[in-house]
Amino acid sequence: MQLELPMFQKINLTKAKDVVVEQIEDLIVTGTLQPNQRLPSERNLAEMMKISRPTLREALTELEASGLLVADEAGGKKVANLVVSDFSPALLTLLATKESALRDYYSFRMELDSVIARQAAQNATDVDHARIRDALSELERLERHRSNLEQETAADTHFHMVLVEATHNVMTIQVMRSVYKLLENGIFVSRSIYLDSDKKSKVLSQHQSIAQSILAGDSDAAEQAARAHMSYVLDEVNNGLVERHRSNIAARRTQQFK
């Protein structure tokens, strides 16, 4: 007598197209593929993934329909700009000029950067280690040579974003990308305050300590180094704000007695 076993269902083999879609989705959500990054040509991508071009074309069409990919100017595909910052230029200016907002920003950074450094020390790969070394080397190069504030800000921001990506934490990466302009703006403000070479050297030394701890895989030391760095920056910003306040008062007095 043959038993009927309804719990056994027909097995549907996964379509190659679905595997391609899932792989590209994973690359986007983990930050491996970044907003506005171009994909390889259809021919090259099909060869890399060992699939037919019609299958790849079907997958790319689905990803484009879902809003994850968009057509680029050259006729290929690129990752859509999925991360939108809510920080308008006017708001960024306001945050850079209001003392209470600046202090809140650096206090926020102190907590966040500590977590980022710890996660990076725990999760960074060999590729991440190489990127961290490269980013640190650029900071060291700018320290040795006379550089302008914009160059220093760009290199400093890049260094911190490399650490963010080394966490391999999807939420950390996406959140930090969404506030990238805020990060860049904050670094510009702090670097405009500590302009003398002694303070710049201290900041470089702090960056080196953070990087070395992450490269060594020492999460406790990395967290402590990041916290010490942001504590120093916060102190310097506070000192700079006090000096700016005094200068403003002096200027008003001068105007008053003219």
Secondary structure by P-SEA (a helix, b strand, c coil): cccccccccccccccaaaaaaaaaaaaaaacccccccccccaaaaaaaacccaaaaaaaaaaaaaacccccccccbbbbcccccccccaaaaaaaaccaaaaaaaaaaaaaaaaaaaaaaaacccaaaaaaaaaaaaaaaaaaaccccaaaaaaaaaaaaaaaaaacccaaaaaaaaaaaaaaaaaaaaaaaaaccaaaaaaaaaaaaaaaaaaaaccaaaaaaaaaaaaaaaaaaaaaaaaaaaaaaaaaaaaaaac
